Amino acid sequence: MSPGDLDKALCGLVFPTDENVLVGLDRADDAGVYQISEELALIQTVDFFTPIVDDPYWFGQIAAANALSDVYAMGGVPKTAMNLVAFPAKEMELTVLRQIIQGGIDKLKEAGVVLLGGHSIEDREIKYGLSVTGIVHPDKILTKGNIRIGDCLVLTKPLGFGIINTAVKAAMVSTELTEKVTKLMATLNREAAEIMVNFDISGCTDITGFGLLGHLAEMVCGSGVGARIDFGEVPVIEKALDFADMGMIPTVAYENREFRREMITIADTVPRAVQDVLFDPQTSGGLLIAVSGADAGNLMAALHGVGIHESAIIGVVVEEPAERIMVA
């Protein structure tokens, strides 16, 4: 689904309301939040998609990591999950489905999350993912819309997953690079999330299908502030720029660019391949964290100290131009 399709489909609909909804549909965010008590709120999210790698076990791992990521981005801790499965049972061996689910289970175990059940349907195309429930203190929720002037923007995983996976389908990627990207997508954002809450954080999101600039746009929309990105500081997976130069660009990257073109200005000095990477749709990408300038260095040291070496400060939140992104 293209970035604007859901907005068009939901336009004009009136949704149920409840005074305990702390984060709902009034503004785009990574998950919904419902307050249970003065000290407890539930985070709820759901995500599933078609295979992006050939190995069914790794597909299950990646899909689970991707679904869990929204809870981490909200500052919460995932606790329970429900499977969502679509599978062509009459055309494909059930051992494939078993491997997918096993991959998801192993990732849930790693995250300390309990699988409570799920739902499956028969479909021509494989789809897998999770509905996830997490917890957070109501005063510690991280949303997209509260970023502050002077905040530094920290990205915890490199970009280029969509471009590399497109090149994999064209049999242009080495086994070593394919394995590296697969493991990166399957890596939980748990450790980065546990670290960031110890610092002066104003907002966070995870980078997925809308690409870095698409998700950053959601942070600045309605915030009254803007953002400036230094393209030279953005971590990029090896070979991703080379493949972008060759035209290995997912269709969604073009849709992401078109959807946000009115609010993003890119300097002429930014190479086209870099621009493509900035709009590249990610699967289970890293966290984009807005941290106070005074705390940015300490956050970076903490992330690097636990082995998240590709995390980087890629930009800053600015006063003007408001609700726009500048890339230079």
C-alpha positions, 0 to 999 in steps of 0.5 A: 500500500502506498503511503497516502492510500490509508489516509485516503481510505480513512478520510471522513471516518469517525472512530470510537473514542475513550478517555484512556486512549493516550496515543490513538488515530488522531496522529500517526504513530508507531503504536496505540497506547491505552492507560490502565492505571496511573502507573501502567499503560498498554502498547498495542501494535500489529504488523505482517508482510510477505517473505523478503528472504528465501529462507523461511526460518529467517523470514519468521525471525525478521517478521517478528523483530519488525513487529516487536520494534514498534513497542520499543520505539514507544519506550515500552517493553513487549510482553505478549504476541499473537501470530498472524499467518496466511499460507498456501497449504495445498500448494506448499509443504507445511514444513515451510510454515513450521520453519517460519513460525519457529523463527518467530518463536525463537525471536520472541524467546529472545525478546522475553515475549510470550506467544498466546495464540493467533489466527491463520488463513489459507492464501495463495501468498505467504504472509506472516507477522504478529500482533504485539502488546507491551507495557509502559509507564504513562509518563514515559511514552515516547511519541513522534511529535514531541521533538525539540529544537536542538535535539540530535537525531540518532539512527541505530541501524544502517540504511539500504535493506530494500535496495540490497534485497532488490539486488538479491532478487537479481542474483547480484549480491554475495552470500556474505552480504546477503547473510549480513543484511538478513541478520541486521533485519532480524536484530531486535531493537531491544538493546537500543531501546533499553539504553535510550530510556536512560537519556534525555529523549524527546521522541523516537520512531522505527524506520520501516516501509516509509524510509528514513525521510518518510518516518522523519517527516511524521516526526516533524509534521505538526510539531512546529519544528524542522529537521536538518540531515547531514547525508555524509553522516548517515550509515549505509550498508556496504554496496547499497549505493553501488546497487542504487546507481545500477537502478536496483531501487524498490518501487516503494522508494519512488512512492515515498519520495513523491508522497513527501516531496513538498516538505523535503528539500535536498541539496544539489550536492547530494548524490542521487544514489544517496537520495534513493537510500534515504527514501529506501523502504526498510524492513525491521530497520533501526530506531530514529531517536531525538535526544538532547544535544547535551546527552547525544554524545553519552547516548552514542558512547552507550550504544557503541559500548554494547556493540551497536557500532553503526549507530550515528548522529545524522542530523539535528532538529531546527526551528526553521523552516518549520515542518520541513526537512533539509538534506545537505 
